[in-house]
Amino acid sequence: MQSGDVYQTNADVCSLEKATGFKLNTSIKDGVKQTVDWYKSFYEFYK
């Protein structure tokens, strides 16, 4: 790590949910899988 880097961060979206009424419906596990699947299919097109 470089000087000034943040060691650990956490995101709390509760206030955003209250302000907008929008609630996330994709888990981290599913979101990462969907991102990897998209990435693989997108770059497969260019092979």
C-alpha positions in Angstrom: 0.0 0.0 0.0 1.1 3.5 -0.7 1.1 6.3 1.9 -2.4 7.7 2.2 -4.2 4.6 0.8 -7.4 3.7 2.6 -6.9 0.3 4.3 -10.6 -0.6 4.5 -13.9 1.0 3.5 -17.5 0.1 4.0 -20.6 1.3 2.2 -23.9 1.8 4.0 -26.7 2.4 1.5 -29.5 2.7 4.2 -29.8 6.5 3.9 -29.8 6.3 0.1 -32.6 3.7 0.2 -34.6 5.9 2.6 -34.1 9.0 0.5 -34.9 7.4 -2.9 -37.1 4.4 -2.0 -34.8 2.2 -4.2 -33.6 -1.1 -2.7 -30.9 -3.2 -4.3 -32.0 -6.6 -5.3 -28.8 -8.2 -6.6 -26.4 -9.8 -4.1 -22.7 -9.3 -4.4 -22.3 -13.0 -5.3 -24.8 -12.8 -8.1 -23.5 -9.4 -9.3 -19.9 -10.6 -9.6 -21.1 -13.7 -11.4 -23.2 -11.6 -13.9 -20.2 -9.3 -14.4 -17.8 -12.1 -15.1 -20.3 -13.8 -17.5 -20.9 -10.5 -19.4 -17.1 -9.8 -19.6 -16.4 -13.3 -21.0 -19.2 -13.2 -23.6 -18.3 -9.6 -24.6 -14.7 -10.4 -25.2 -15.5 -13.7 -26.8 -17.1 -11.7 -29.6 -13.7 -10.2 -30.5 -11.8 -13.5 -30.8 
